[in-house]
Amino acid sequence: MAYEIKKYDEFKLGDKNVFTKTITETDVIMFAGISGDFNPVHMNEVYAKTTMFQGRIVHGMFIASLLGQAGASFFGGGAIYIGHTQKFTAPVRIGDTISAIVEVTEMIPEKKIIKYRAYCQNQEGKIVVDGEATIKIITQ
Ligand SMILES: C[C@@H](O)CC(=O)SCCNC(=O)CCNC(=O)[C@H](O)C(C)(C)COP(=O)(O)OP(=O)(O)OC[C@H]1O[C@@H](n2cnc3c(N)ncnc32)[C@H](O)[C@@H]1OP(=O)(O)O
C-alpha cells in the first residue's frame, strides 16, 4: 500500500477515515507472539469460559492498534503519533469484523498538530474501543 505524503493544510475539522478488518485466530496467535501477551483470557478457551466473558476475548491492544492503520492511511507518511488514549468498552471475539475510525476534532495550526477521536466498532455498530489521538504533521 502506498502512503501519500500530505501537508498540514490538506486536513480539516470533520475529516474521517475507516479501516475495517475481520479478526482471525491467526491474528490473535500472531499478536500474542509479537507482544508477548499470552494472557489465558485470549489463549485458553477452558479458562476463558470460567470468566465473566464466558469465552476467549481478543487483546485490547491489538484492536486499538487497528487505529494506527486508520490514521496512517489517511494522514499519510508525513504524520507521527504524539499521543493516544483509549478505553476498552466491550469485548471483541474472534470472527468479529472491526471498523477502526478516526475523525478530526481539533486543529492546532501553529504546531501542525491534529487531534481526533479514535474509536473501533464491531459489525453491530457497538463501540469496543474509544479514545483520542494526537498527531503532528512533519512534512515541511
Ligand atoms: C491485559 C490484556 O491481556 C487483557 C486484555 O487485553 S482484555 C481485552 C480488552 N478489554 C476488554 O475487552 C474489556 C471490554 N470492556 C467490557 O467488556 C466492559 O467495559 C466491562 C464488562 C469491563 C464493564 O462493562 P459494564 O458492566 O457495562 O460496566 P460499566 O461500563 O457500567 O462500568 C463499571 C464501572 O467501571 C468503571 N469503568 C469502566 N470503564 C472504565 C475506565 N476505562 N476507566 C475507569 N473506570 C471505568 C465505570 O465507571 C463503572 O464504575 P462505577 O463506579 O460502578 O460507576
The ligand as an SDF file (V2000), in Angstrom:
LIG
                    3D

 54 56  0  0  0  0  0  0  0  0999 V2000
   -4.0660   -7.2080   29.7210 C   0  0  0  0  0  0  0  0  0  0  0  0
   -4.6510   -7.8490   28.4770 C   0  0  0  0  0  0  0  0  0  0  0  0
   -4.0510   -9.1060   28.2570 O   0  0  0  0  0  0  0  0  0  0  0  0
   -6.1200   -8.0240   28.6930 C   0  0  0  0  0  0  0  0  0  0  0  0
   -6.9370   -7.5640   27.5540 C   0  0  0  0  0  0  0  0  0  0  0  0
   -6.4870   -7.1200   26.5400 O   0  0  0  0  0  0  0  0  0  0  0  0
   -8.6340   -7.7660   27.7590 S   0  0  0  0  0  0  0  0  0  0  0  0
   -9.2950   -7.1420   26.2530 C   0  0  0  0  0  0  0  0  0  0  0  0
   -9.6660   -5.7110   26.2960 C   0  0  0  0  0  0  0  0  0  0  0  0
  -10.7050   -5.4150   27.2650 N   0  0  0  0  0  0  0  0  0  0  0  0
  -11.9860   -5.7730   27.0760 C   0  0  0  0  0  0  0  0  0  0  0  0
  -12.3290   -6.4330   26.1180 O   0  0  0  0  0  0  0  0  0  0  0  0
  -12.9820   -5.2790   28.0840 C   0  0  0  0  0  0  0  0  0  0  0  0
  -14.1010   -4.6110   27.3570 C   0  0  0  0  0  0  0  0  0  0  0  0
  -14.9940   -3.9360   28.3010 N   0  0  0  0  0  0  0  0  0  0  0  0
  -16.1050   -4.5110   28.7630 C   0  0  0  0  0  0  0  0  0  0  0  0
  -16.4220   -5.6270   28.3980 O   0  0  0  0  0  0  0  0  0  0  0  0
  -16.9180   -3.6770   29.6970 C   0  0  0  0  0  0  0  0  0  0  0  0
  -16.4520   -2.3690   29.7440 O   0  0  0  0  0  0  0  0  0  0  0  0
  -16.8970   -4.2400   31.1500 C   0  0  0  0  0  0  0  0  0  0  0  0
  -17.5820   -5.6100   31.1750 C   0  0  0  0  0  0  0  0  0  0  0  0
  -15.4980   -4.3520   31.7050 C   0  0  0  0  0  0  0  0  0  0  0  0
  -17.6840   -3.2910   32.0470 C   0  0  0  0  0  0  0  0  0  0  0  0
  -18.9140   -3.0350   31.4180 O   0  0  0  0  0  0  0  0  0  0  0  0
  -20.2120   -2.7390   32.2800 P   0  0  0  0  0  0  0  0  0  0  0  0
  -20.5470   -3.9260   33.0900 O   0  0  0  0  0  0  0  0  0  0  0  0
  -21.2530   -2.2260   31.3310 O   0  0  0  0  0  0  0  0  0  0  0  0
  -19.7570   -1.6510   33.3070 O   0  0  0  0  0  0  0  0  0  0  0  0
  -19.7340   -0.0830   33.2520 P   0  0  0  0  0  0  0  0  0  0  0  0
  -19.3340    0.4520   31.9080 O   0  0  0  0  0  0  0  0  0  0  0  0
  -21.0370    0.3710   33.7910 O   0  0  0  0  0  0  0  0  0  0  0  0
  -18.5410    0.2540   34.2460 O   0  0  0  0  0  0  0  0  0  0  0  0
  -18.4970   -0.3540   35.5460 C   0  0  0  0  0  0  0  0  0  0  0  0
  -17.6310    0.5070   36.4380 C   0  0  0  0  0  0  0  0  0  0  0  0
  -16.2970    0.5630   35.9280 O   0  0  0  0  0  0  0  0  0  0  0  0
  -15.9590    1.9110   35.6050 C   0  0  0  0  0  0  0  0  0  0  0  0
  -15.1810    1.9670   34.3780 N   0  0  0  0  0  0  0  0  0  0  0  0
  -15.4890    1.3870   33.2060 C   0  0  0  0  0  0  0  0  0  0  0  0
  -14.5420    1.6510   32.3130 N   0  0  0  0  0  0  0  0  0  0  0  0
  -13.6180    2.4230   32.9210 C   0  0  0  0  0  0  0  0  0  0  0  0
  -12.4030    3.0160   32.5340 C   0  0  0  0  0  0  0  0  0  0  0  0
  -11.9070    2.8390   31.2930 N   0  0  0  0  0  0  0  0  0  0  0  0
  -11.6990    3.7310   33.4300 N   0  0  0  0  0  0  0  0  0  0  0  0
  -12.1560    3.9080   34.6920 C   0  0  0  0  0  0  0  0  0  0  0  0
  -13.3180    3.3500   35.1330 N   0  0  0  0  0  0  0  0  0  0  0  0
  -14.0170    2.6380   34.2510 C   0  0  0  0  0  0  0  0  0  0  0  0
  -17.2880    2.6220   35.4140 C   0  0  0  0  0  0  0  0  0  0  0  0
  -17.1850    3.9860   35.6570 O   0  0  0  0  0  0  0  0  0  0  0  0
  -18.1260    1.9450   36.4690 C   0  0  0  0  0  0  0  0  0  0  0  0
  -17.8190    2.4720   37.7460 O   0  0  0  0  0  0  0  0  0  0  0  0
  -18.9780    2.7670   38.8040 P   0  0  0  0  0  0  0  0  0  0  0  0
  -18.2710    3.3280   39.9870 O   0  0  0  0  0  0  0  0  0  0  0  0
  -19.6330    1.4420   39.0510 O   0  0  0  0  0  0  0  0  0  0  0  0
  -19.8970    3.7400   38.1370 O   0  0  0  0  0  0  0  0  0  0  0  0
  1  2  1  0
  2  3  1  0
  2  4  1  0
  4  5  1  0
  5  6  2  0
  5  7  1  0
  7  8  1  0
  8  9  1  0
  9 10  1  0
 10 11  1  0
 11 12  2  0
 11 13  1  0
 13 14  1  0
 14 15  1  0
 15 16  1  0
 16 17  2  0
 16 18  1  0
 18 19  1  0
 18 20  1  0
 20 21  1  0
 20 22  1  0
 20 23  1  0
 23 24  1  0
 24 25  1  0
 25 26  2  0
 25 27  1  0
 25 28  1  0
 28 29  1  0
 29 30  2  0
 29 31  1  0
 29 32  1  0
 32 33  1  0
 33 34  1  0
 34 35  1  0
 34 49  1  0
 35 36  1  0
 36 37  1  0
 36 47  1  0
 37 38  1  0
 37 46  1  0
 38 39  2  0
 39 40  1  0
 40 41  1  0
 40 46  2  0
 41 42  1  0
 41 43  2  0
 43 44  1  0
 44 45  2  0
 45 46  1  0
 47 48  1  0
 47 49  1  0
 49 50  1  0
 50 51  1  0
 51 52  2  0
 51 53  1  0
 51 54  1  0
M  END
$$$$
